Amino acid sequence: MRYQSRVAHRYSEFKFAEKPLEAIRSILKGYGYRWSPASKVWYAHRATGYANCCAAIDAYIRIQNGTPDCQCWDCQSPKGFFRNYGAATPVYCDACHAKHNTPTSPFIDVDRLYEDDCARQCGV
């Protein structure tokens, strides 16, 4: 399934070649997009969450085609999966994901652990 997307100053929109599947329509509705019969696009007046919506639609299309997200960033396993931590989330297999998100102390927040790990890998 092919689609075009566009972000303007105060809105974003998706245009599909044919009617999207119910699951894709649910993703769009979940991110606050509405159907415009006049212009034949799905639109939202705010552009926040646009990248996450694109990633969710792309992930659904890949699952329907039977292809994994991509290789794991650590062990290069072909069974890497996108975890929804944001638009630029690393892709890990299940084992590497568990390794990176295991707190070393009960006082460490897992989300903060992910941010620290990402900053360390990027050299920030």
C-alpha positions in Angstrom: 0.0 0.0 0.0 1.4 3.3 -1.0 0.8 6.7 0.5 2.0 10.3 0.4 2.4 12.4 3.4 3.0 16.1 3.9 3.5 18.5 6.8 2.7 22.1 6.6 3.0 24.8 9.3 0.0 23.9 11.3 -1.3 20.6 9.9 -0.2 17.3 8.4 -1.9 15.0 6.0 -1.8 11.6 4.4 -3.0 10.7 1.0 -3.5 7.0 -0.1 -3.8 5.6 -3.6 -6.7 3.5 -2.6 -8.9 3.2 0.6 -6.6 2.2 3.5 -7.3 -0.9 5.5 -9.3 -0.7 8.7 -6.2 -1.2 10.8 -4.4 1.8 9.1 -7.6 3.9 9.5 -7.5 3.0 13.2 -3.9 4.1 13.5 -4.7 7.4 11.8 -7.8 8.0 14.0 -5.6 7.1 17.1 -3.2 9.9 16.2 -6.1 12.4 15.7 -6.4 12.4 11.9 -9.8 12.9 10.2 -11.0 12.1 6.7 -11.7 15.0 4.4 -14.0 13.8 1.6 -13.6 17.1 -0.3 -9.8 16.9 -0.6 -9.6 13.1 -0.2 -6.9 13.2 2.5 -6.5 12.3 6.1 -5.5 15.4 8.0 -4.8 16.8 11.5 -4.5 20.4 12.5 -1.6 19.8 14.7 1.7 18.3 13.4 2.7 16.7 16.7 3.0 12.9 16.5 3.4 12.9 12.8 6.7 10.9 12.7 5.3 8.3 15.1 2.2 8.0 13.0 4.3 7.4 9.9 6.4 4.8 11.7 3.3 3.0 13.0 1.8 2.9 9.4 5.1 1.7 7.9 5.5 -1.0 10.6 1.9 -2.3 9.9 2.6 -2.4 6.2 5.9 -4.3 6.8 4.1 -6.8 9.0 1.4 -7.3 6.4 4.2 -7.9 3.8 5.9 -10.4 6.1 9.2 -8.4 6.5 10.8 -7.5 9.8 11.5 -3.9 10.7 15.2 -4.3 10.0 18.4 -5.8 11.5 19.1 -5.5 15.2 21.4 -2.6 15.9 23.5 -4.7 18.3 23.8 -8.2 17.1 22.7 -7.7 13.4 20.0 -10.3 13.8 17.5 -10.0 10.9 14.7 -10.2 13.4 14.8 -6.7 14.8 11.7 -4.9 16.0 10.8 -1.3 16.4 9.8 -0.4 20.0 7.7 2.8 20.1 10.0 5.1 22.1 9.7 7.8 19.5 10.4 8.3 15.8 14.2 7.7 15.9 14.0 4.6 18.1 16.8 2.0 17.7 15.7 -1.4 16.4 16.6 -4.4 18.6 15.9 -8.1 18.7 14.1 -9.3 21.8 17.4 -10.4 23.5 19.2 -7.1 22.9 16.1 -5.1 23.9 16.0 -7.0 27.3 19.7 -6.4 27.7 19.4 -2.6 27.2 16.3 -2.2 29.3 17.3 -4.2 32.4 17.8 -1.8 35.3 20.9 -2.3 37.4 19.2 -0.9 40.5 15.5 -0.9 41.7 15.8 2.9 41.8 16.5 3.4 38.1 13.6 4.2 35.8 13.5 2.1 32.7 12.7 5.0 30.4 15.6 7.0 31.8 17.8 4.0 31.3 16.8 3.9 27.6 17.7 7.6 27.2 21.1 7.1 28.9 21.8 4.2 26.6 20.8 6.1 23.5 22.9 9.1 24.6 25.9 6.8 25.2 25.6 5.2 21.8 25.3 8.6 20.1 28.3 10.0 22.0 26.3 12.8 23.5 
